[in-house]
Amino acid sequence: MREKTLVMIPARAGSTGLKGKNTKEIKGLPLVEHTIRFACTHFDSENIVVSTDDPVILDIAQSNGLSAKEIRPK
């Protein structure tokens, strides 16, 4: 049984260094999806929360089985 730990993945749309870096593809997957998949292999998905202001990132989280429901304010 896995330990109950809340995992927060902050992923905002804006980036000062590289615009849209969280949705840029690396090895065929958006950067944020690599983070989500890593978290899902180590923690229960119901304990993983993606905090974002980007609807694209929200869709990526939901398509990976996370129950991301809303966009945070900028």
Secondary structure as a PSIPRED ss2 file (coil, helix, strand):
# PSIPRED VFORMAT (PSIPRED V4.0)

   1 M C   1.000  0.000  0.000
   2 R C   1.000  0.000  0.000
   3 E C   1.000  0.000  0.000
   4 K C   1.000  0.000  0.000
   5 T C   1.000  0.000  0.000
   6 L C   1.000  0.000  0.000
   7 V E   0.000  0.000  1.000
   8 M E   0.000  0.000  1.000
   9 I E   0.000  0.000  1.000
  10 P E   0.000  0.000  1.000
  11 A E   0.000  0.000  1.000
  12 R C   1.000  0.000  0.000
  13 A C   1.000  0.000  0.000
  14 G C   1.000  0.000  0.000
  15 S C   1.000  0.000  0.000
  16 T C   1.000  0.000  0.000
  17 G C   1.000  0.000  0.000
  18 L C   1.000  0.000  0.000
  19 K C   1.000  0.000  0.000
  20 G C   1.000  0.000  0.000
  21 K H   0.000  1.000  0.000
  22 N H   0.000  1.000  0.000
  23 T H   0.000  1.000  0.000
  24 K C   1.000  0.000  0.000
  25 E E   0.000  0.000  1.000
  26 I E   0.000  0.000  1.000
  27 K C   1.000  0.000  0.000
  28 G C   1.000  0.000  0.000
  29 L E   0.000  0.000  1.000
  30 P E   0.000  0.000  1.000
  31 L H   0.000  1.000  0.000
  32 V H   0.000  1.000  0.000
  33 E H   0.000  1.000  0.000
  34 H H   0.000  1.000  0.000
  35 T H   0.000  1.000  0.000
  36 I H   0.000  1.000  0.000
  37 R H   0.000  1.000  0.000
  38 F H   0.000  1.000  0.000
  39 A H   0.000  1.000  0.000
  40 C H   0.000  1.000  0.000
  41 T H   0.000  1.000  0.000
  42 H H   0.000  1.000  0.000
  43 F C   1.000  0.000  0.000
  44 D C   1.000  0.000  0.000
  45 S H   0.000  1.000  0.000
  46 E H   0.000  1.000  0.000
  47 N H   0.000  1.000  0.000
  48 I E   0.000  0.000  1.000
  49 V E   0.000  0.000  1.000
  50 V E   0.000  0.000  1.000
  51 S E   0.000  0.000  1.000
  52 T E   0.000  0.000  1.000
  53 D C   1.000  0.000  0.000
  54 D C   1.000  0.000  0.000
  55 P H   0.000  1.000  0.000
  56 V H   0.000  1.000  0.000
  57 I H   0.000  1.000  0.000
  58 L H   0.000  1.000  0.000
  59 D H   0.000  1.000  0.000
  60 I H   0.000  1.000  0.000
  61 A H   0.000  1.000  0.000
  62 Q H   0.000  1.000  0.000
  63 S H   0.000  1.000  0.000
  64 N C   1.000  0.000  0.000
  65 G C   1.000  0.000  0.000
  66 L C   1.000  0.000  0.000
  67 S C   1.000  0.000  0.000
  68 A C   1.000  0.000  0.000
  69 K C   1.000  0.000  0.000
  70 E C   1.000  0.000  0.000
  71 I C   1.000  0.000  0.000
  72 R C   1.000  0.000  0.000
  73 P C   1.000  0.000  0.000
  74 K C   1.000  0.000  0.000
